[in-house]
């Protein structure tokens, strides 16, 4: 191209409102939008969850902004990128797309230092094909670097290390004689066989430029290539009627309704775009919210928010609206957008009569030999259900949502597309 090419307003991933901002409006403007969200949460008994909604949606937005920015930096010939803004834009339809709030203050999502890992004058980069592996595979990545600093860099060294829970799995160094202005590709390779990872694990890959503060990090997940799934006395069904009959007999039931026929909200990996007020016809969720220490997730490494290992589960799901359920407890929630503030879940447990129920609305049945994340989630759930820790509280209202199971015909866009 003979003219500069700059990508325009990338990302625009919405973050749940930070209701602690309300008292900061001491001038002529009143935050009526935030006040309305607060009032709605108070009315629904969800106000205590507001900080978790902010963190879960914010962490996901930061992950996606990192991906957007790095894809731009890894594109040879591109001249730059624009964000809509680093801070929220309250002037048109409540566009909470900022990693900072409307006052240019931190939302507690990530620090300036963390942001500069992937958006700085010099950014170490990796190019690798996927974020999920089994331990009979090898992690391979190409080392790259983008240099928009003051000077071309001579006789540099890039160092990499892969760790799991602070334990080093491998490390190496790559010399770089010259790092010119712009994109520098093909600088070296990382290759690490993953057989040493015997349990489901989150790995961190760190790449740094020796003698400088420039470094960057990525998460990847490794799962066992074969899993000895023990069903024990858990009964599996995709039928509501069969689930209720089994529960009536006092059985442990994993009810995994087919998401393609489940009425609810389309399963998404990304949060709502820009403003759900201005663009109301969106699927409308804002990411996973869970407790990583819940025993049902003991064999499924996760943070409290969405990260790339949730891709397969989220896109092969329908999110359940659980406003009509009383008792029990969600294991994996989805954050609703701030226009609706509904209680949403993808994994929910409860005692129904003398039976014990685990309701999962992501696909835990199809092609598990090709879906290691779903297979691992099933393994973790079953280990929990077959333990003494599986003692859910009484659940009421399941009969009120009977008609949502098996009655829809959900169509989905290509799973390869981020939207």
Secondary structure, 3 states (H helix, E strand, C coil): CCCCCEEEEECCECCCCCHHHHHHCCCCCCCHHHHHHHHHHHHHCCHHHHHHHHHHHHHHHHHHHHHHHHHHHCCCCCCEEEECCCECECCCCCECCCCECCCCCECCCCCHHHHHCCCCCEEEEEECCCCEEECCCEEEEEEEEEECCCCCEEEEEEEEEEEECCEEEEEEEEEEEEECCEEEEEEEEEEEECCCCCCCEEEEEEEEECCCCCEEEEEEEEECCCCCCCCCCEEEECCHHHHHHHHHCCCEEEECCCHHHCCCEECCCCCCECCCCCCCCCCCEEEEEECCCCHHHCCCCCCCECCHHHHHHHHCEEEEECCCCEECEEEEEEEECCCCCCCEEEEEEEEECCEEEEEECECCCCCHHHCHHHHHHHHHHHHHHCCCCCCCCEEECHHHHHHHCCCCCCCCCCCCCCC
